[in-house]
C-alpha cells in the first residue's frame, strides 16, 4: 500500500529523521547509551529512542535539552511571510 503525504509533511519527516540521526551519531561518538543520555538530560529513555528514530513530536525544550547535553545546537530561522491584504 502506498501512502502519499503532502510535501510539507514529507519535509517535516525528513527533518525529524536528520535530527534523530545527528543525535544518535553524537551519542555513539561520545560512547554513551540511550539510557545514560536520558539520565543526563533528565528525560525518559523512550523519548530518546523516539527522537533518534525520527518519531514522535517532542517538545522544543526537550529537544534543546538533549542537544545541549550532547554539545550540539540547532539553528531555527523564522521567516516572515508576506500576505496580501484583501
C-alpha distances in whole Angstrom, upper triangle without the diagonal:
4,7,10,13,17,19,21,18,17,21,21,19,20,24,23,22,25,27,26,27,30,31,30,32,35,35,35,37,40,39,38,35,33,35,38,37,36,39,41,39,39,36,34,32,29,29,30,27,24,26,26,22,21,20,22,25,28,31,33,36,34,32,36,38,35,36,39,40,38,41,38,38,35,36,35,36,36,36,38,36,39,38,40,42,43
4,6,10,13,15,18,15,14,17,19,16,18,21,21,20,23,25,24,25,28,29,29,30,33,34,34,36,38,38,37,35,32,35,38,36,35,39,40,38,38,35,33,32,28,28,29,26,23,24,24,21,20,19,21,23,27,30,31,34,33,31,34,36,34,34,38,38,37,39,36,35,33,33,32,33,33,33,35,33,35,35,37,39,40
4,6,10,12,14,12,11,15,16,14,16,19,18,18,21,23,23,24,27,28,27,29,32,32,33,35,37,37,36,34,31,34,36,34,33,37,38,35,36,33,31,30,27,26,27,25,22,22,23,19,18,17,19,20,24,27,28,31,30,28,31,33,32,32,35,36,35,37,34,33,30,31,29,30,30,30,32,30,32,32,34,36,36
4,7,9,12,10,9,13,14,13,14,17,18,18,20,23,22,23,26,28,28,29,32,33,33,35,38,38,37,35,32,35,37,35,34,38,38,36,37,33,32,31,28,27,28,26,23,23,23,20,18,18,19,20,24,26,27,31,30,28,31,33,31,31,35,36,35,36,33,32,29,29,27,28,27,27,29,27,29,28,31,33,33
4,6,8,6,6,10,11,10,12,15,15,16,18,20,20,22,24,25,26,28,30,31,32,34,36,36,35,33,30,33,35,32,32,35,36,33,34,31,30,29,26,25,25,24,21,20,22,19,16,16,17,17,21,23,24,27,27,25,27,30,29,28,32,33,32,33,30,29,26,26,24,24,24,24,25,23,26,26,28,30,31
4,6,5,6,9,10,11,13,15,16,17,19,20,21,23,25,26,27,29,31,32,33,35,37,38,37,35,32,35,37,34,33,36,37,34,35,31,31,31,28,26,27,26,22,22,23,21,18,17,18,18,21,23,23,27,27,25,27,30,29,28,32,33,33,33,30,28,25,24,22,22,21,21,22,20,22,22,24,26,27
4,5,5,6,9,10,11,12,14,15,17,19,20,21,23,25,26,27,29,30,32,33,35,36,35,34,31,34,36,33,32,36,36,33,34,31,31,31,28,26,26,26,22,21,22,20,17,18,19,18,21,23,22,26,26,24,26,29,28,27,30,32,31,31,28,26,23,22,20,19,19,18,20,18,21,21,24,26,27
4,5,5,6,9,10,11,12,14,15,17,18,20,21,23,24,26,27,29,30,32,33,35,34,33,30,32,34,31,30,34,33,30,31,29,29,29,26,24,24,24,21,19,21,19,16,16,17,15,18,19,19,23,23,21,23,26,25,24,27,29,28,29,25,23,20,19,17,16,16,15,17,16,19,19,22,24,26
4,5,5,6,9,10,11,12,14,15,17,18,20,21,23,24,26,27,29,30,32,33,32,30,27,30,32,28,28,31,31,28,29,26,26,26,23,21,22,21,18,17,18,16,13,13,13,13,16,18,18,22,21,19,22,25,24,23,26,28,27,28,25,23,20,20,18,18,18,18,20,19,22,22,25,27,28
4,5,5,6,9,10,11,12,14,15,17,19,20,21,22,24,26,27,29,30,32,31,29,27,30,31,28,28,31,31,29,30,27,27,26,24,22,22,21,18,17,17,15,12,13,14,14,17,20,20,23,23,20,22,25,24,23,27,28,27,28,24,23,20,20,19,19,20,20,22,21,24,24,27,30,31
4,5,5,6,9,10,10,12,14,15,17,18,20,21,23,24,26,27,29,30,29,28,26,29,30,27,27,30,30,27,29,26,27,26,24,21,21,21,18,16,17,15,12,14,15,14,17,18,18,21,21,18,20,23,22,21,24,26,25,25,22,20,17,17,15,16,16,16,19,18,22,23,26,28,30
4,5,5,6,9,10,11,12,14,15,17,18,20,21,23,24,26,27,29,28,26,24,26,28,24,24,27,27,24,26,23,23,23,21,18,18,18,15,13,15,14,10,11,12,11,13,15,14,18,18,15,17,20,19,18,22,24,23,23,20,18,15,15,14,15,15,16,19,19,22,23,26,28,30
4,5,5,6,9,10,10,12,14,15,16,18,20,21,22,24,26,27,26,24,22,24,26,23,23,26,26,24,25,22,22,21,19,17,17,16,13,11,12,11,7,8,10,10,13,15,16,19,18,15,18,21,19,18,22,23,22,23,20,19,16,18,16,18,19,20,23,22,26,27,30,32,34
4,5,5,6,9,10,10,12,14,15,16,18,20,21,22,24,26,25,24,22,25,26,23,23,27,27,24,26,23,23,22,20,18,17,17,14,12,12,11,8,11,13,13,15,17,17,20,19,16,18,21,19,18,22,23,21,22,19,18,15,16,16,17,19,20,23,23,26,27,31,33,35
4,5,5,6,8,10,11,12,14,15,17,18,20,21,23,24,24,23,21,24,24,21,21,25,24,21,24,21,22,21,20,17,16,16,14,11,12,11,8,11,12,12,13,15,14,17,16,13,15,18,16,15,18,20,18,19,16,14,12,13,12,14,16,17,20,21,24,26,29,32,34
4,5,5,6,9,10,11,12,14,16,16,18,20,21,23,21,20,18,20,22,18,18,22,22,19,21,18,18,18,16,13,13,13,10,8,9,8,5,7,9,9,10,12,12,15,14,11,13,16,14,13,17,18,17,18,15,15,12,14,14,16,18,19,23,23,27,28,32,34,36
4,5,5,6,9,10,10,12,14,15,16,18,20,21,20,19,17,20,21,18,19,22,22,20,22,19,19,18,16,14,13,12,10,8,7,7,4,8,11,12,13,16,15,18,16,13,16,18,15,14,18,19,17,19,16,16,14,16,16,19,21,22,26,26,30,31,35,37,39
4,5,5,6,9,10,10,12,14,15,16,18,20,20,19,17,21,21,18,19,23,22,20,22,20,21,19,18,16,14,14,13,10,9,9,8,11,14,14,14,17,16,18,17,13,15,17,15,13,17,18,15,17,13,13,12,14,14,17,19,21,24,25,29,31,34,37,39
4,5,5,6,9,10,11,12,14,15,17,18,18,17,15,18,19,15,16,20,19,16,19,17,18,17,16,13,12,12,11,8,7,9,7,11,12,12,12,14,12,14,13,9,11,13,11,9,13,14,12,14,10,10,9,12,13,16,18,20,24,25,29,31,34,36,39
4,5,5,6,9,10,11,12,14,15,17,15,14,12,16,16,13,14,18,17,15,18,15,16,14,13,11,9,9,8,5,4,6,5,8,11,12,11,14,14,15,13,10,12,14,11,10,14,14,12,15,12,13,12,15,16,19,21,24,27,28,32,34,37,39,42
4,5,5,6,8,10,11,12,14,15,15,14,13,17,17,15,16,19,19,17,20,18,18,16,16,14,11,11,11,9,6,8,8,11,14,15,15,18,17,19,16,13,15,16,13,12,16,16,13,15,12,14,13,16,18,21,23,25,29,30,34,35,39,41,44
4,5,5,6,9,10,10,12,14,14,14,14,17,17,14,16,19,17,16,19,18,19,17,17,15,12,13,13,10,8,11,10,14,16,16,15,17,16,17,15,12,13,14,11,9,13,13,10,11,9,10,11,14,16,19,22,24,28,29,33,35,39,41,44
4,6,5,6,9,10,11,12,11,11,10,13,13,10,12,15,14,12,16,14,15,13,14,12,9,10,11,8,6,10,10,13,15,15,14,15,14,15,13,10,11,12,8,7,10,10,8,10,8,10,11,15,17,20,23,26,29,31,34,36,40,42,45
4,6,5,6,9,10,11,10,9,9,12,13,10,12,15,15,14,17,15,15,13,14,13,9,9,11,9,6,9,10,13,15,17,16,18,18,18,15,13,15,15,11,11,14,13,10,13,12,14,15,18,20,24,26,29,32,34,37,39,43,45,48
4,5,5,6,9,10,11,11,11,15,15,12,15,18,17,16,20,19,19,16,17,16,13,13,15,12,9,12,13,16,19,20,19,21,20,21,18,15,16,17,13,12,15,14,10,12,11,14,15,18,21,24,27,29,33,34,38,40,44,46,49
4,5,5,6,9,9,11,11,14,13,11,14,16,14,14,18,17,18,16,18,16,13,14,16,13,11,14,15,18,20,20,19,20,19,19,17,14,14,14,11,9,11,10,7,9,8,12,14,17,20,23,26,29,32,34,38,40,44,46,49
4,5,5,6,6,7,8,11,10,7,11,13,12,12,15,15,16,13,15,14,10,12,14,12,10,13,15,17,19,20,18,20,19,19,16,14,15,14,10,10,12,10,7,10,10,14,16,19,22,25,28,31,35,36,40,42,46,48,51
4,5,5,6,7,9,12,11,10,13,15,15,16,18,18,18,15,17,17,13,13,16,15,11,14,16,19,21,22,21,23,22,22,19,17,18,17,14,14,15,13,10,13,13,17,19,22,25,28,31,34,37,39,43,45,48,51,53
4,5,8,10,12,15,13,12,16,17,16,17,20,20,21,18,20,20,16,16,19,17,14,17,19,22,24,25,23,25,24,23,21,19,19,18,15,14,15,13,10,12,12,16,18,22,25,28,31,34,37,39,43,45,49,51,54
4,6,9,11,13,11,10,14,15,13,14,18,18,19,17,20,19,15,17,19,17,15,18,20,23,24,25,23,24,23,22,20,18,18,16,13,13,13,11,8,10,12,16,18,22,25,28,31,34,38,40,44,46,50,52,55
4,7,10,12,10,10,14,14,13,15,18,18,19,16,19,19,15,16,19,18,15,18,21,23,25,26,24,25,25,24,21,20,20,18,15,15,16,13,11,14,15,19,21,25,28,31,34,37,41,43,46,48,52,54,57
4,7,8,6,7,10,11,10,12,15,15,15,13,15,16,12,13,17,16,14,17,19,21,22,23,21,23,23,21,18,18,18,16,13,14,15,12,10,13,15,18,21,25,27,31,33,36,40,42,45,47,51,53,56
4,6,5,6,9,10,11,12,14,14,13,10,12,13,10,10,14,14,12,15,17,18,20,21,19,22,22,21,18,17,18,16,13,15,16,13,12,16,17,20,22,25,27,31,33,36,40,41,45,47,51,52,55
4,5,5,6,9,10,10,12,10,10,6,9,10,6,7,11,11,9,12,15,15,16,18,16,18,19,18,15,14,16,14,11,13,15,12,12,15,16,19,20,24,25,29,31,34,37,39,43,44,48,49,52
4,5,5,6,9,10,10,9,8,5,9,10,8,9,13,13,13,15,17,17,18,19,17,19,20,19,15,16,17,15,12,15,16,13,13,17,18,21,22,26,28,31,33,36,39,41,45,46,50,51,54
4,5,5,6,9,10,10,10,8,12,12,10,12,15,15,14,17,19,20,20,21,19,20,20,19,15,16,17,14,11,14,14,11,11,15,16,19,21,25,27,31,33,36,39,41,45,47,50,52,55
4,5,5,6,8,8,9,8,11,10,8,10,13,12,12,15,16,17,18,18,15,17,17,15,12,12,13,10,8,10,11,8,8,12,13,16,18,21,23,27,29,33,36,38,41,43,47,48,51
4,6,5,6,5,6,5,8,8,6,9,12,11,12,15,16,16,16,16,14,15,16,14,11,11,13,10,8,11,12,10,11,14,15,17,19,22,24,27,29,32,35,37,41,42,46,47,50
4,5,5,6,8,8,11,11,10,13,15,15,16,18,20,20,19,20,17,17,18,16,13,14,15,12,10,14,13,10,12,15,17,19,21,25,26,30,32,35,38,40,44,45,49,50,53
4,6,8,10,11,14,13,11,14,17,16,16,19,20,21,20,20,17,17,17,15,12,13,13,9,8,11,10,7,9,12,14,16,19,22,24,28,30,33,36,38,42,44,48,49,52
4,6,9,10,13,11,9,13,15,13,14,18,18,18,18,17,13,13,13,11,8,10,10,6,6,9,8,6,9,12,13,14,16,20,21,25,26,30,33,35,39,40,44,45,48
4,7,9,12,10,10,14,15,15,16,19,20,19,18,17,14,14,14,12,9,11,12,9,9,12,12,10,13,15,16,18,19,22,23,27,28,32,34,37,40,41,45,46,49
4,6,8,7,8,11,12,11,13,16,16,16,14,14,11,11,13,11,8,10,12,9,8,12,13,11,13,16,17,18,19,22,22,26,27,31,33,35,39,40,43,44,47
4,5,5,7,9,10,11,13,15,16,15,13,14,11,13,15,14,10,12,15,12,11,15,16,14,16,19,19,20,21,24,25,28,29,33,35,37,40,41,45,46,48
4,5,5,6,9,10,11,13,14,14,13,15,13,15,17,16,12,13,16,14,11,15,16,14,15,18,19,20,21,25,25,29,30,34,36,38,41,42,46,47,50
4,5,5,6,9,10,11,12,11,10,12,11,14,16,16,13,13,16,15,13,16,18,17,17,21,20,21,22,25,25,28,30,33,35,36,40,41,44,45,48
4,5,5,6,9,10,11,9,8,10,8,10,12,13,9,9,13,12,10,13,15,14,15,18,17,18,18,21,21,25,26,29,32,33,36,37,41,42,44
4,6,5,6,9,10,10,10,12,10,12,13,13,10,9,12,11,8,11,13,12,12,15,15,16,17,20,21,24,26,29,32,33,37,38,42,43,46
4,6,5,6,9,9,10,12,11,15,16,17,13,12,15,15,12,14,17,15,15,18,17,19,19,22,23,26,28,31,34,35,38,40,43,45,47
4,5,5,6,5,6,9,9,12,14,15,12,11,15,15,12,14,18,17,17,20,18,19,18,21,21,24,26,28,31,32,35,36,40,41,43
4,5,5,6,7,8,7,11,12,13,10,8,12,12,10,11,15,14,14,16,15,15,14,17,18,21,23,25,28,29,33,34,38,39,42
4,5,8,10,12,11,14,15,16,13,11,14,14,11,12,15,15,13,16,14,15,15,18,19,23,25,27,30,31,35,36,40,42,44
4,5,9,11,12,16,17,18,15,13,17,17,14,15,19,18,17,20,18,19,18,21,21,24,26,28,31,31,35,36,40,42,44
4,7,9,10,13,14,17,14,12,15,17,14,14,18,18,17,19,17,17,16,18,18,21,22,24,27,28,31,32,36,38,40
4,7,9,12,14,16,14,12,16,17,15,16,20,20,19,22,19,19,18,20,20,22,23,25,28,28,32,33,36,38,39
4,6,10,12,14,12,11,15,16,15,16,20,20,20,22,20,20,18,20,19,22,22,25,27,27,31,31,35,36,38
4,7,9,12,10,10,13,15,14,15,18,19,19,21,19,18,16,18,17,19,19,22,24,25,28,29,32,33,35
4,6,8,6,6,10,11,11,12,15,16,17,19,17,16,14,17,16,19,19,22,24,26,29,30,34,35,37
4,5,5,6,9,10,11,13,14,16,17,19,17,15,14,16,14,17,18,21,23,24,28,29,32,33,36
4,5,5,6,9,10,10,12,14,15,16,14,12,11,12,11,14,15,18,20,22,26,27,31,32,35
4,5,5,6,9,10,10,12,14,15,14,12,12,14,13,17,17,21,23,25,29,30,34,35,37
4,5,5,6,9,10,11,13,14,13,13,13,15,15,19,20,23,26,28,31,32,36,37,40
4,5,5,6,9,10,11,12,11,10,9,12,13,16,18,21,24,26,30,31,35,36,39
4,5,5,6,8,10,10,9,7,8,11,11,15,17,20,23,26,29,31,35,36,39
4,5,5,6,9,10,10,10,11,14,15,19,20,24,27,29,33,35,38,40,42
4,5,5,6,9,8,9,11,14,16,20,22,25,28,30,34,36,40,41,44
4,5,5,6,5,6,8,11,13,17,20,23,26,29,32,34,38,40,43
4,5,5,5,6,9,12,15,18,21,24,27,30,34,36,39,41,44
4,6,7,10,13,16,18,22,24,28,31,33,37,39,43,44,47
4,5,9,12,15,18,22,24,28,31,33,37,39,43,45,48
4,7,10,14,17,20,23,26,30,32,36,38,42,44,47
4,7,10,13,17,20,23,26,29,32,35,39,41,44
4,7,10,13,16,19,23,25,29,31,35,37,40
4,6,10,13,16,19,22,25,28,32,34,37
4,7,10,13,16,19,22,25,29,31,34
4,6,10,13,16,19,22,25,27,30
4,6,10,12,16,19,22,24,28
4,7,9,13,15,19,21,24
4,6,9,12,16,18,21
4,6,9,13,15,18
4,6,10,12,15
4,7,9,13
4,6,9
4,6
4
